[in-house]
């Protein structure tokens, strides 16, 4: 799998099935960088490397239950693609239900995702 | 108007009203760059400057009738924001009706949009 469109399509398929970790394991470069619109005390804004990104995904999955997931895309542009995520999520501790609507922007180099950036309102 | 979120919100409002040209006139920098996922003989992939971008918008509006417009966003990330456009469009010449689902990515500097990039499948 080598082009942006194919990688984007595969990522979207896995995310639709809730198998986001498969995308990380198979499509991401070892030194991939992950950047949130905003960090918090549990999750720094920027993380580097597959291990850190796997940890972030696990932390998120351990703390949130996905009630509904709509994943639209990929929307390619040269070596990048965007994905629109529309999740209904329940915080496992508080029980609070939240709508998460965000855009992920992915950069591909040498057939692997080397950067993911998430776009959403931060309340700033 | 100076921050990414405000500029994104204003752009989304105008686009929802079909007043995209107002966004160009009021929110874009004089030397703004506009980049499509793919160019064609009528529309180069990259255009530079407000005049060229206005011309592109006029050309598009002269050739297409928007039947439905759904505009979601803005999705901010530092000095950039994304917008998801979902248009039903009729080509005025051929009468062909098309669904256009794409993501726009905007970069803000000094209170103005200096770059817009459009993400969509190109058939390549």
gemmi code that builds the backbone of each chain (N, CA, C; Angstrom):
import gemmi

chains = {
    "A": [
        ("UNK", (0.855, -1.180, 0.000), (0.000, 0.000, 0.000), (0.889, 1.227, 0.000)),
        ("UNK", (0.736, 2.058, -1.034), (1.734, 3.118, -1.099), (1.175, 4.501, -1.361)),
        ("UNK", (-0.041, 4.622, -1.856), (-0.447, 5.996, -2.115), (-1.420, 6.543, -1.079)),
        ("UNK", (-1.518, 7.860, -1.084), (-2.294, 8.580, -0.075), (-3.742, 8.097, -0.018)),
        ("UNK", (-4.327, 7.924, -1.194), (-5.724, 7.521, -1.266), (-5.952, 6.139, -0.644)),
        ("UNK", (-5.066, 5.186, -0.984), (-5.206, 3.828, -0.446), (-5.025, 3.809, 1.067)),
        ("UNK", (-4.029, 4.544, 1.533), (-3.770, 4.588, 2.979), (-4.948, 5.241, 3.703)),
        ("UNK", (-5.459, 6.318, 3.125), (-6.617, 6.987, 3.715), (-7.834, 6.082, 3.776)),
        ("UNK", (-8.079, 5.386, 2.693), (-9.218, 4.473, 2.637), (-9.118, 3.375, 3.686)),
        ("UNK", (-7.924, 2.822, 3.828), (-7.731, 1.751, 4.803), (-7.926, 2.287, 6.230)),
        ("UNK", (-7.382, 3.482, 6.494), (-7.561, 4.094, 7.820), (-9.044, 4.315, 8.123)),
        ("UNK", (-9.779, 4.843, 7.144), (-11.213, 5.098, 7.344), (-11.949, 3.788, 7.623)),
        ("UNK", (-11.620, 2.736, 6.868), (-12.277, 1.444, 7.082), (-12.068, 0.952, 8.505)),
        ("UNK", (-10.820, 1.000, 8.977), (-10.528, 0.528, 10.339), (-11.226, 1.404, 11.379)),
        ("UNK", (-11.227, 2.715, 11.163), (-11.875, 3.603, 12.138), (-13.384, 3.349, 12.188)),
        ("UNK", (-13.981, 3.057, 11.023), (-15.418, 2.750, 11.004), (-15.726, 1.511, 11.835)),
        ("UNK", (-14.768, 0.573, 11.849), (-14.957, -0.674, 12.611), (-14.472, -0.556, 14.051)),
        ("UNK", (-14.050, 0.643, 14.453), (-13.514, 0.808, 15.806), (-12.130, 0.201, 15.982)),
        ("UNK", (-11.468, -0.109, 14.865), (-10.142, -0.750, 14.916), (-9.034, 0.272, 14.665)),
        ("UNK", (-9.163, 1.434, 15.308), (-8.183, 2.506, 15.084), (-6.756, 2.035, 15.347)),
        ("UNK", (-6.604, 1.120, 16.302), (-5.252, 0.672, 16.670), (-4.615, -0.105, 15.515)),
        ("UNK", (-5.436, -0.752, 14.694), (-4.910, -1.441, 13.501), (-4.304, -0.434, 12.530)),
        ("UNK", (-4.964, 0.728, 12.411), (-4.420, 1.779, 11.544), (-3.065, 2.224, 12.071)),
        ("UNK", (-2.980, 2.435, 13.375), (-1.708, 2.857, 13.972), (-0.638, 1.792, 13.717)),
        ("UNK", (-0.970, 0.546, 13.985), (0.024, -0.531, 13.862), (0.497, -0.759, 12.425)),
        ("UNK", (-0.378, -0.537, 11.470), (-0.060, -0.923, 10.090), (0.261, 0.236, 9.154)),
        ("UNK", (-0.237, 1.424, 9.485), (-0.116, 2.520, 8.511), (0.827, 3.624, 8.970)),
        ("UNK", (1.194, 3.623, 10.262), (1.973, 4.739, 10.810), (3.467, 4.448, 10.773)),
        ("UNK", (4.248, 5.510, 10.518), (5.707, 5.396, 10.583), (6.151, 5.331, 12.045)),
        ("UNK", (7.291, 4.717, 12.258), (7.836, 4.521, 13.614), (7.978, 5.858, 14.355)),
        ("UNK", (8.352, 6.911, 13.631), (8.590, 8.227, 14.249), (7.438, 9.210, 13.998)),
        ("UNK", (6.238, 8.662, 13.812), (5.055, 9.496, 13.542), (4.823, 10.510, 14.672)),
        ("UNK", (4.320, 11.682, 14.294), (3.999, 12.727, 15.273), (2.488, 12.928, 15.291)),
        ("UNK", (1.932, 13.025, 16.495), (0.492, 13.209, 16.678), (0.258, 14.520, 17.411)),
        ("UNK", (-0.555, 15.404, 16.830), (-0.765, 16.733, 17.415), (-2.249, 17.016, 17.608)),
        ("UNK", (-2.629, 17.305, 18.835), (-4.006, 17.708, 19.147), (-4.165, 19.217, 18.974)),
        ("UNK", (-5.409, 19.664, 18.815), (-5.677, 21.105, 18.815), (-5.323, 21.695, 20.182)),
        ("UNK", (-5.469, 20.872, 21.212), (-5.214, 21.324, 22.586), (-4.783, 20.116, 23.420)),
        ("UNK", (-3.813, 20.318, 24.290), (-3.433, 19.258, 25.208), (-4.153, 19.405, 26.540)),
        ("UNK", (-4.002, 18.393, 27.391), (-4.485, 18.526, 28.773), (-3.515, 17.777, 29.686)),
        ("UNK", (-3.829, 17.717, 30.971), (-2.870, 17.133, 31.910), (-2.633, 15.630, 31.637)),
        ("UNK", (-3.628, 14.969, 31.028), (-3.482, 13.546, 30.738), (-2.873, 13.299, 29.358)),
        ("UNK", (-2.970, 14.288, 28.511), (-2.593, 14.077, 27.123), (-1.887, 15.326, 26.589)),
        ("UNK", (-0.551, 15.251, 26.437), (0.179, 16.408, 25.898), (-0.303, 16.734, 24.485)),
        ("UNK", (-0.159, 18.002, 24.098), (-0.650, 18.387, 22.762), (0.077, 17.624, 21.655)),
        ("UNK", (1.383, 17.417, 21.848), (2.144, 16.717, 20.808), (2.815, 15.471, 21.362)),
        ("UNK", (2.701, 14.373, 20.636), (3.374, 13.133, 21.003), (4.149, 12.624, 19.803)),
        ("UNK", (5.266, 11.963, 20.089), (6.098, 11.478, 18.996), (6.408, 10.003, 19.169)),
        ("UNK", (6.265, 9.268, 18.095), (6.653, 7.860, 18.087), (5.468, 6.931, 18.261)),
        ("UNK", (5.591, 5.760, 17.649), (4.505, 4.784, 17.639), (4.093, 4.355, 19.040)),
        ("UNK", (5.073, 4.160, 19.934), (4.737, 3.708, 21.284), (3.839, 4.714, 21.990)),
        ("UNK", (4.211, 5.995, 21.893), (3.431, 7.058, 22.537), (2.031, 7.133, 21.931)),
        ("UNK", (1.955, 6.991, 20.612), (0.648, 7.094, 19.946), (-0.229, 5.888, 20.301)),
        ("UNK", (0.386, 4.710, 20.390), (-0.376, 3.534, 20.844), (-0.906, 3.756, 22.261)),
        ("UNK", (-0.050, 4.318, 23.105), (-0.451, 4.587, 24.496), (-1.610, 5.562, 24.562)),
        ("UNK", (-1.549, 6.579, 23.739), (-2.627, 7.577, 23.682), (-3.928, 6.941, 23.235)),
        ("UNK", (-3.867, 6.086, 22.226), (-5.065, 5.388, 21.756), (-5.634, 4.473, 22.843)),
        ("UNK", (-4.753, 3.789, 23.545), (-5.225, 2.891, 24.614), (-5.849, 3.678, 25.746)),
        ("UNK", (-5.193, 4.768, 26.151), (-5.722, 5.620, 27.211), (-7.123, 6.107, 26.835)),
        ("UNK", (-7.261, 6.543, 25.593), (-8.546, 7.072, 25.134), (-9.613, 5.972, 25.146)),
        ("UNK", (-9.248, 4.789, 24.619), (-10.211, 3.682, 24.549), (-10.590, 3.188, 25.947)),
        ("UNK", (-9.641, 3.263, 26.881), (-9.931, 2.835, 28.253), (-10.866, 3.796, 28.967)),
        ("UNK", (-10.888, 5.037, 28.526), (-11.663, 6.061, 29.225), (-12.963, 6.443, 28.530)),
        ("UNK", (-13.142, 5.976, 27.320), (-14.309, 6.389, 26.542), (-14.970, 5.203, 25.853)),
        ("UNK", (-16.285, 5.223, 25.862), (-17.035, 4.229, 25.113), (-17.676, 4.935, 23.916)),
        ("UNK", (-17.416, 4.417, 22.721), (-17.984, 5.023, 21.515), (-19.399, 4.484, 21.312)),
        ("UNK", (-20.385, 5.381, 21.378), (-21.781, 4.970, 21.197), (-22.174, 4.995, 19.721)),
        ("UNK", (-21.671, 6.004, 19.018), (-21.927, 6.093, 17.577), (-20.670, 6.631, 16.917)),
        ("UNK", (-20.347, 6.112, 15.749), (-19.178, 6.611, 15.023), (-19.532, 6.783, 13.556)),
        ("UNK", (-19.371, 8.000, 13.089), (-19.525, 8.266, 11.665), (-18.167, 8.774, 11.188)),
        ("UNK", (-17.631, 8.139, 10.162), (-16.286, 8.486, 9.675), (-16.393, 8.768, 8.182)),
        ("UNK", (-16.137, 10.010, 7.785), (-16.253, 10.407, 6.378), (-14.893, 10.725, 5.777)),
        ("UNK", (-14.647, 10.147, 4.628), (-13.400, 10.408, 3.936), (-12.902, 9.138, 3.288)),
        ("UNK", (-11.656, 9.096, 2.869), (-10.670, 10.169, 2.991), (-10.871, 11.264, 1.932)),
        ("UNK", (-10.421, 12.478, 2.287), (-10.388, 13.611, 1.372), (-8.915, 13.891, 1.058)),
        ("UNK", (-8.409, 13.420, -0.064), (-6.963, 13.552, -0.334), (-6.578, 14.893, -0.975)),
        ("UNK", (-5.352, 15.255, -0.740), (-4.725, 16.414, -1.394), (-3.226, 16.122, -1.420)),
        ("UNK", (-2.738, 15.710, -2.587), (-1.335, 15.321, -2.758), (-0.926, 14.307, -1.677)),
        ("UNK", (0.077, 14.613, -0.846), (0.510, 13.591, 0.125), (-0.175, 13.733, 1.482)),
        ("UNK", (-1.316, 14.430, 1.510), (-2.090, 14.507, 2.749), (-3.528, 14.057, 2.490)),
        ("UNK", (-4.217, 13.653, 3.548), (-5.659, 13.429, 3.420), (-6.335, 13.840, 4.722)),
        ("UNK", (-7.579, 14.278, 4.600), (-8.388, 14.663, 5.756), (-9.476, 13.619, 5.972)),
        ("UNK", (-9.917, 13.483, 7.219), (-11.023, 12.600, 7.581), (-11.912, 13.356, 8.557)),
        ("UNK", (-13.214, 13.256, 8.379), (-14.155, 13.884, 9.312), (-14.724, 12.803, 10.246)),
        ("UNK", (-14.500, 12.983, 11.534), (-14.991, 12.051, 12.554), (-16.163, 12.682, 13.297)),
        ("UNK", (-17.231, 11.934, 13.428), (-18.387, 12.412, 14.160), (-18.771, 11.317, 15.162)),
        ("UNK", (-18.328, 11.494, 16.409), (-18.495, 10.449, 17.406), (-19.476, 10.878, 18.492)),
        ("UNK", (-20.247, 9.933, 18.975), (-20.958, 10.135, 20.239), (-20.241, 9.253, 21.252)),
        ("UNK", (-19.757, 9.883, 22.311), (-18.824, 9.217, 23.216), (-19.293, 9.351, 24.664)),
        ("UNK", (-19.188, 8.252, 25.398), (-19.532, 8.270, 26.818), (-18.265, 8.130, 27.641)),
        ("UNK", (-18.039, 9.097, 28.514), (-16.911, 9.014, 29.438), (-17.201, 7.912, 30.452)),
        ("UNK", (-16.293, 6.920, 30.513), (-16.563, 5.749, 31.362), (-16.624, 6.097, 32.839)),
        ("UNK", (-15.853, 7.108, 33.267), (-15.871, 7.476, 34.689), (-17.082, 8.316, 35.054)),
        ("UNK", (-17.312, 9.388, 34.304), (-18.370, 10.333, 34.680), (-19.731, 9.963, 34.103)),
        ("UNK", (-19.743, 9.123, 33.084), (-20.998, 8.799, 32.412), (-21.470, 9.887, 31.458)),
        ("UNK", (-20.726, 10.983, 31.416), (-21.100, 12.102, 30.546), (-21.042, 11.689, 29.070)),
        ("UNK", (-22.064, 12.102, 28.315), (-22.101, 11.810, 26.880), (-21.787, 13.084, 26.097)),
        ("UNK", (-20.872, 12.944, 25.154), (-20.383, 14.093, 24.399), (-20.447, 13.821, 22.902)),
        ("UNK", (-20.722, 14.862, 22.109), (-20.609, 14.762, 20.653), (-19.223, 15.279, 20.261)),
        ("UNK", (-18.438, 14.452, 19.613), (-17.123, 14.885, 19.137), (-17.154, 14.957, 17.616)),
        ("UNK", (-17.048, 16.152, 17.106), (-17.023, 16.325, 15.658), (-15.691, 16.988, 15.335)),
        ("UNK", (-14.818, 16.271, 14.653), (-13.499, 16.823, 14.390), (-12.971, 16.371, 13.038)),
        ("UNK", (-11.917, 17.051, 12.611), (-11.244, 16.687, 11.366), (-9.830, 16.228, 11.706)),
        ("UNK", (-9.434, 15.093, 11.157), (-8.054, 14.616, 11.253), (-7.350, 14.908, 9.941)),
        ("UNK", (-6.134, 15.419, 10.042), (-5.335, 15.706, 8.844), (-4.078, 14.841, 8.919)),
        ("UNK", (-3.847, 14.023, 7.897), (-2.774, 13.035, 7.899), (-1.789, 13.335, 6.772)),
        ("UNK", (-0.509, 13.242, 7.102), (0.544, 13.444, 6.103), (1.266, 12.121, 5.864)),
        ("UNK", (1.426, 11.774, 4.576), (2.023, 10.496, 4.191), (3.395, 10.737, 3.563)),
        ("UNK", (4.370, 9.968, 4.015), (5.679, 9.978, 3.342), (6.197, 8.558, 3.241)),
        ("UNK", (6.724, 8.212, 2.075), (7.251, 6.857, 1.850), (6.259, 5.776, 2.259)),
        ("UNK", (4.997, 6.000, 1.934), (3.988, 4.965, 2.152), (3.523, 4.809, 3.588)),
        ("UNK", (3.928, 5.730, 4.488), (3.490, 5.651, 5.885), (2.989, 7.023, 6.358)),
        ("UNK", (2.102, 7.005, 7.324), (1.624, 8.255, 7.932), (2.705, 8.756, 8.887)),
        ("UNK", (3.196, 9.960, 8.631), (4.268, 10.507, 9.479), (3.747, 11.608, 10.406)),
        ("UNK", (2.504, 12.054, 10.191), (1.955, 13.114, 11.038), (0.443, 13.025, 11.014)),
        ("UNK", (-0.168, 13.112, 12.200), (-1.617, 13.262, 12.294), (-1.900, 14.488, 13.138)),
        ("UNK", (-2.863, 15.296, 12.707), (-3.218, 16.521, 13.425), (-4.730, 16.563, 13.548)),
        ("UNK", (-5.207, 16.909, 14.739), (-6.651, 16.921, 14.953), (-7.162, 18.342, 15.131)),
        ("UNK", (-8.271, 18.619, 14.439), (-8.853, 19.962, 14.371), (-10.232, 19.935, 15.042)),
        ("UNK", (-10.416, 20.774, 16.041), (-11.720, 20.879, 16.735), (-11.700, 22.127, 17.605)),
        ("UNK", (-12.876, 22.622, 17.970), (-12.930, 23.803, 18.843), (-12.330, 23.474, 20.209)),
        ("UNK", (-11.552, 24.400, 20.739), (-10.880, 24.144, 22.016), (-11.469, 24.961, 23.151)),
        ("UNK", (-12.423, 25.791, 22.854), (-12.982, 26.636, 23.907), (-12.099, 27.826, 24.270)),
        ("UNK", (-11.000, 28.004, 23.507), (-10.152, 29.198, 23.759), (-10.732, 30.420, 23.053)),
    ],
    "B": [
        ("UNK", (-11.432, 41.585, 13.741), (-11.473, 40.123, 13.789), (-10.057, 39.600, 13.672)),
        ("UNK", (-9.592, 38.856, 14.665), (-8.173, 38.537, 14.592), (-7.838, 37.092, 14.876)),
        ("UNK", (-8.703, 36.325, 15.495), (-8.234, 34.971, 15.747), (-8.855, 33.932, 14.814)),
        ("UNK", (-8.181, 32.794, 14.769), (-8.536, 31.723, 13.836), (-9.998, 31.320, 13.954)),
        ("UNK", (-10.443, 31.199, 15.195), (-11.817, 30.743, 15.431), (-12.836, 31.742, 14.881)),
        ("UNK", (-12.608, 33.021, 15.143), (-13.540, 34.050, 14.667), (-13.566, 34.119, 13.141)),
        ("UNK", (-12.382, 34.063, 12.555), (-12.293, 34.126, 11.096), (-12.977, 32.902, 10.473)),
        ("UNK", (-12.737, 31.733, 11.071), (-13.380, 30.516, 10.582), (-14.894, 30.588, 10.690)),
        ("UNK", (-15.376, 31.078, 11.813), (-16.814, 31.206, 12.024), (-17.453, 32.130, 10.998)),
        ("UNK", (-16.791, 33.237, 10.745), (-17.322, 34.208, 9.789), (-17.339, 33.619, 8.382)),
        ("UNK", (-16.256, 32.919, 8.021), (-16.209, 32.267, 6.704), (-17.343, 31.252, 6.559)),
        ("UNK", (-17.548, 30.430, 7.590), (-18.606, 29.411, 7.537), (-19.977, 30.079, 7.383)),
        ("UNK", (-20.212, 31.165, 8.121), (-21.496, 31.867, 8.022), (-21.742, 32.346, 6.596)),
        ("UNK", (-20.747, 32.990, 6.004), (-20.911, 33.492, 4.635), (-21.115, 32.347, 3.653)),
        ("UNK", (-20.357, 31.268, 3.808), (-20.501, 30.138, 2.881), (-21.891, 29.498, 3.013)),
        ("UNK", (-22.411, 29.456, 4.229), (-23.767, 28.911, 4.416), (-24.792, 29.740, 3.662)),
        ("UNK", (-24.540, 31.044, 3.574), (-25.469, 31.961, 2.878), (-25.158, 32.085, 1.384)),
        ("UNK", (-24.172, 31.307, 0.908), (-23.791, 31.420, -0.499), (-23.014, 32.690, -0.800)),
        ("UNK", (-22.522, 33.353, 0.234), (-21.783, 34.617, 0.076), (-20.281, 34.388, 0.175)),
        ("UNK", (-19.799, 33.338, -0.494), (-18.377, 33.000, -0.416), (-17.491, 34.180, -0.814)),
        ("UNK", (-17.969, 34.987, -1.755), (-17.156, 36.099, -2.245), (-16.938, 37.144, -1.130)),
        ("UNK", (-17.888, 37.244, -0.210), (-17.711, 38.144, 0.946), (-16.540, 37.681, 1.809)),
        ("UNK", (-16.434, 36.366, 1.959), (-15.304, 35.817, 2.724), (-13.990, 36.188, 2.043)),
        ("UNK", (-13.945, 36.001, 0.727), (-12.723, 36.349, -0.012), (-12.413, 37.835, 0.167)),
        ("UNK", (-13.408, 38.683, -0.032), (-13.182, 40.137, 0.016), (-12.763, 40.632, 1.396)),
        ("UNK", (-13.257, 39.985, 2.443), (-13.060, 40.528, 3.787), (-12.049, 39.778, 4.642)),
        ("UNK", (-11.829, 38.504, 4.338), (-11.020, 37.690, 5.252), (-9.678, 37.270, 4.650)),
        ("UNK", (-9.511, 37.444, 3.328), (-8.311, 36.928, 2.672), (-7.234, 38.003, 2.561)),
        ("UNK", (-5.987, 37.576, 2.694), (-4.846, 38.474, 2.474), (-4.671, 38.724, 0.971)),
        ("UNK", (-4.099, 39.869, 0.652), (-3.901, 40.285, -0.746), (-3.121, 39.221, -1.538)),
        ("UNK", (-2.155, 38.588, -0.894), (-1.297, 37.602, -1.587), (-1.673, 36.157, -1.240)),
        ("UNK", (-2.948, 35.951, -0.912), (-3.426, 34.613, -0.538), (-3.173, 33.609, -1.666)),
        ("UNK", (-2.897, 32.359, -1.271), (-2.683, 31.276, -2.238), (-3.811, 30.262, -2.114)),
        ("UNK", (-4.338, 29.841, -3.242), (-5.442, 28.885, -3.282), (-4.992, 27.633, -4.020)),
        ("UNK", (-5.114, 26.474, -3.387), (-4.604, 25.232, -3.981), (-5.689, 24.166, -4.025)),
        ("UNK", (-5.980, 23.675, -5.206), (-6.916, 22.569, -5.393), (-6.187, 21.230, -5.255)),
        ("UNK", (-6.956, 20.168, -4.971), (-6.368, 18.825, -4.984), (-5.891, 18.494, -6.399)),
        ("UNK", (-6.585, 19.053, -7.382), (-6.264, 18.775, -8.779), (-6.669, 19.985, -9.623)),
        ("UNK", (-5.853, 20.342, -10.588), (-6.227, 21.401, -11.509), (-6.874, 20.830, -12.759)),
        ("UNK", (-7.393, 21.711, -13.597), (-7.853, 21.285, -14.919), (-7.574, 22.419, -15.911)),
        ("UNK", (-7.985, 22.233, -17.164), (-7.623, 23.233, -18.179), (-8.240, 24.605, -17.888)),
        ("UNK", (-9.371, 24.630, -17.165), (-10.019, 25.899, -16.853), (-9.511, 26.493, -15.532)),
        ("UNK", (-8.937, 25.652, -14.709), (-8.601, 26.087, -13.353), (-7.268, 25.469, -12.936)),
        ("UNK", (-6.193, 26.283, -12.929), (-4.894, 25.744, -12.508), (-4.966, 25.245, -11.057)),
        ("UNK", (-4.108, 24.293, -10.726), (-4.149, 23.734, -9.363), (-3.863, 24.810, -8.323)),
        ("UNK", (-2.938, 25.717, -8.637), (-2.581, 26.752, -7.661), (-2.778, 28.144, -8.243)),
        ("UNK", (-3.412, 29.009, -7.472), (-3.580, 30.403, -7.878), (-3.100, 31.294, -6.753)),
        ("UNK", (-2.580, 32.465, -7.131), (-2.030, 33.356, -6.119), (-2.616, 34.755, -6.275)),
        ("UNK", (-3.035, 35.335, -5.167), (-3.496, 36.716, -5.174), (-5.005, 36.830, -5.188)),
        ("UNK", (-5.494, 37.876, -4.548), (-6.927, 38.090, -4.392), (-7.654, 38.163, -5.730)),
        ("UNK", (-7.063, 38.833, -6.710), (-7.730, 38.973, -8.008), (-7.978, 37.614, -8.644)),
        ("UNK", (-6.941, 36.769, -8.623), (-7.058, 35.435, -9.217), (-8.106, 34.606, -8.470)),
        ("UNK", (-8.118, 34.730, -7.147), (-9.066, 33.939, -6.350), (-10.496, 34.435, -6.576)),
        ("UNK", (-10.652, 35.752, -6.693), (-11.987, 36.289, -7.023), (-12.440, 35.760, -8.383)),
        ("UNK", (-11.515, 35.749, -9.337), (-11.840, 35.262, -10.680), (-12.266, 33.798, -10.650)),
        ("UNK", (-11.564, 33.013, -9.865), (-11.896, 31.591, -9.729), (-13.293, 31.416, -9.136)),
        ("UNK", (-13.594, 32.193, -8.106), (-14.917, 32.125, -7.480), (-16.008, 32.525, -8.466)),
        ("UNK", (-15.741, 33.579, -9.241), (-16.750, 34.020, -10.219), (-16.950, 32.974, -11.306)),
        ("UNK", (-15.823, 32.423, -11.807), (-15.915, 31.386, -12.832), (-16.759, 30.214, -12.315)),
        ("UNK", (-16.495, 29.816, -11.079), (-17.213, 28.677, -10.508), (-18.705, 29.001, -10.381)),
        ("UNK", (-19.024, 30.188, -9.853), (-20.419, 30.590, -9.644), (-21.148, 30.742, -10.982)),
        ("UNK", (-20.430, 31.176, -12.020), (-21.056, 31.330, -13.344), (-21.370, 29.985, -13.981)),
        ("UNK", (-20.633, 28.954, -13.575), (-20.782, 27.654, -14.219), (-21.563, 26.635, -13.403)),
        ("UNK", (-21.834, 26.954, -12.149), (-22.493, 25.986, -11.278), (-23.628, 26.628, -10.486)),
        ("UNK", (-24.705, 25.877, -10.355), (-25.800, 26.317, -9.497), (-25.807, 25.416, -8.260)),
        ("UNK", (-25.768, 26.038, -7.084), (-25.759, 25.257, -5.847), (-27.200, 24.921, -5.464)),
        ("UNK", (-27.517, 23.632, -5.456), (-28.882, 23.209, -5.120), (-29.032, 23.017, -3.609)),
        ("UNK", (-27.995, 22.468, -2.990), (-27.987, 22.304, -1.531), (-26.586, 22.580, -1.029)),
        ("UNK", (-26.488, 23.226, 0.135), (-25.164, 23.491, 0.712), (-25.198, 23.195, 2.208)),
        ("UNK", (-24.338, 22.278, 2.603), (-24.161, 22.016, 4.031), (-22.709, 22.369, 4.345)),
        ("UNK", (-22.512, 23.228, 5.335), (-21.162, 23.706, 5.651), (-20.925, 23.459, 7.145)),
        ("UNK", (-19.983, 22.575, 7.450), (-19.712, 22.227, 8.853), (-18.355, 22.739, 9.303)),
        ("UNK", (-18.343, 23.399, 10.436), (-17.097, 23.904, 10.989), (-17.320, 25.261, 11.616)),
        ("UNK", (-16.278, 25.988, 11.893), (-14.883, 25.659, 11.637), (-14.325, 24.668, 12.668)),
        ("UNK", (-13.315, 23.900, 12.226), (-12.555, 23.009, 13.095), (-11.157, 23.599, 13.233)),
        ("UNK", (-10.878, 24.313, 14.314), (-9.583, 25.006, 14.425), (-8.456, 24.129, 14.976)),
        ("UNK", (-7.261, 24.503, 14.610), (-6.037, 23.899, 15.151), (-4.965, 24.983, 15.026)),
        ("UNK", (-4.652, 25.622, 16.149), (-3.711, 26.739, 16.155), (-4.061, 27.776, 15.070)),
        ("UNK", (-3.151, 28.056, 14.137), (-3.465, 29.114, 13.163), (-4.102, 28.578, 11.871)),
        ("UNK", (-4.642, 27.367, 11.955), (-5.366, 26.818, 10.806), (-6.771, 26.402, 11.234)),
        ("UNK", (-7.674, 26.341, 10.281), (-8.967, 25.718, 10.560), (-9.443, 24.952, 9.326)),
        ("UNK", (-10.222, 23.897, 9.574), (-10.794, 23.096, 8.491), (-12.293, 23.355, 8.436)),
        ("UNK", (-12.868, 23.169, 7.251), (-14.305, 23.281, 7.040), (-14.721, 22.138, 6.132)),
        ("UNK", (-15.842, 21.488, 6.461), (-16.362, 20.422, 5.616), (-17.528, 20.962, 4.782)),
        ("UNK", (-17.382, 20.903, 3.464), (-18.413, 21.371, 2.541), (-19.108, 20.168, 1.902)),
        ("UNK", (-20.422, 20.198, 1.913), (-21.187, 19.136, 1.280), (-22.215, 19.802, 0.365)),
        ("UNK", (-21.901, 19.857, -0.919), (-22.720, 20.602, -1.880), (-23.406, 19.652, -2.855)),
        ("UNK", (-24.633, 20.005, -3.215), (-25.243, 19.402, -4.406), (-25.249, 20.484, -5.468)),
        ("UNK", (-24.596, 20.201, -6.594), (-24.289, 21.238, -7.567), (-24.758, 20.816, -8.954)),
        ("UNK", (-25.363, 21.758, -9.660), (-25.790, 21.497, -11.043), (-24.913, 22.304, -12.003)),
        ("UNK", (-24.279, 21.601, -12.926), (-23.496, 22.272, -13.962), (-24.453, 22.988, -14.907)),
        ("UNK", (-24.265, 24.313, -15.052), (-25.230, 25.109, -15.824), (-25.227, 24.736, -17.299)),
        ("UNK", (-24.084, 24.300, -17.825), (-24.022, 23.943, -19.242), (-24.598, 22.560, -19.515)),
        ("UNK", (-24.118, 21.560, -18.768), (-24.505, 20.181, -19.068), (-25.777, 19.751, -18.341)),
        ("UNK", (-26.146, 20.483, -17.287), (-27.299, 20.079, -16.488), (-26.999, 18.951, -15.524)),
        ("UNK", (-25.762, 18.449, -15.574), (-25.352, 17.334, -14.708), (-25.378, 17.748, -13.231)),
        ("UNK", (-25.921, 16.884, -12.397), (-25.956, 17.158, -10.961), (-24.901, 16.299, -10.257)),
        ("UNK", (-24.114, 16.941, -9.398), (-22.978, 16.278, -8.736), (-23.031, 16.525, -7.237)),
        ("UNK", (-22.605, 15.537, -6.453), (-22.408, 15.740, -5.022), (-20.941, 16.092, -4.798)),
        ("UNK", (-20.684, 17.228, -4.198), (-19.309, 17.622, -3.880), (-19.124, 17.589, -2.369)),
        ("UNK", (-18.324, 16.678, -1.910), (-18.045, 16.585, -0.481), (-16.550, 16.787, -0.328)),
        ("UNK", (-16.154, 17.903, 0.292), (-14.735, 18.185, 0.393), (-14.402, 18.900, 1.691)),
        ("UNK", (-13.109, 18.935, 1.984), (-12.616, 19.649, 3.162), (-11.747, 20.809, 2.687)),
        ("UNK", (-12.007, 21.992, 3.233), (-11.137, 23.141, 3.006), (-10.251, 23.335, 4.223)),
        ("UNK", (-8.973, 23.585, 3.976), (-8.023, 23.833, 5.058), (-7.470, 25.245, 4.874)),
        ("UNK", (-7.636, 26.083, 5.900), (-7.301, 27.503, 5.812), (-6.190, 27.839, 6.809)),
        ("UNK", (-5.230, 28.617, 6.354), (-4.140, 29.065, 7.221), (-4.256, 30.567, 7.425)),
        ("UNK", (-4.184, 30.982, 8.704), (-4.358, 32.391, 9.066), (-3.025, 32.975, 9.533)),
        ("UNK", (-2.687, 34.146, 9.008), (-1.533, 34.887, 9.531), (-1.887, 36.356, 9.615)),
        ("UNK", (-1.516, 36.985, 10.721), (-1.806, 38.410, 10.918), (-3.272, 38.744, 10.660)),
        ("UNK", (-4.159, 37.873, 11.126), (-5.585, 38.171, 11.053), (-6.221, 37.989, 9.681)),
        ("UNK", (-5.469, 37.400, 8.730), (-6.020, 37.177, 7.384), (-5.718, 35.753, 6.923)),
        ("UNK", (-6.572, 35.236, 6.057), (-6.334, 33.915, 5.466), (-5.274, 34.068, 4.375)),
        ("UNK", (-4.163, 33.340, 4.546), (-3.084, 33.461, 3.554), (-2.993, 32.225, 2.651)),
        ("UNK", (-3.738, 31.176, 2.995), (-3.690, 29.958, 2.171), (-4.985, 29.187, 2.351)),
        ("UNK", (-5.553, 28.742, 1.258), (-6.687, 27.810, 1.312), (-6.330, 26.610, 0.455)),
        ("UNK", (-6.643, 25.412, 0.984), (-6.319, 24.178, 0.265), (-7.555, 23.297, 0.293)),
        ("UNK", (-7.892, 22.714, -0.842), (-9.092, 21.887, -0.913), (-8.750, 20.419, -1.078)),
        ("UNK", (-9.422, 19.599, -0.293), (-9.162, 18.159, -0.203), (-10.390, 17.397, -0.717)),
        ("UNK", (-10.177, 16.555, -1.717), (-11.260, 15.733, -2.262), (-10.646, 14.666, -3.159)),
        ("UNK", (-11.387, 13.597, -3.422), (-10.866, 12.562, -4.314), (-10.692, 13.119, -5.722)),
        ("UNK", (-9.591, 12.752, -6.382), (-9.308, 13.296, -7.706), (-9.472, 12.253, -8.804)),
        ("UNK", (-9.740, 11.039, -8.428), (-9.837, 9.985, -9.449), (-8.492, 9.484, -9.928)),
        ("UNK", (-7.393, 9.969, -9.353), (-6.057, 9.456, -9.708), (-5.761, 8.167, -8.948)),
    ],
}
model = gemmi.Model(1)
for chain_id, residues in chains.items():
    chain = gemmi.Chain(chain_id)
    for i, (resn, *xyz) in enumerate(residues, 1):
        res = gemmi.Residue()
        res.name, res.seqid = resn, gemmi.SeqId(i, " ")
        for name, pos in zip(("N", "CA", "C"), xyz):
            atom = gemmi.Atom()
            atom.name, atom.element = name, gemmi.Element(name[0])
            atom.pos, atom.b_iso = gemmi.Position(*pos), 0.0
            res.add_atom(atom)
        chain.add_residue(res)
    model.add_chain(chain)
structure = gemmi.Structure()
structure.add_model(model)
structure.setup_entities()
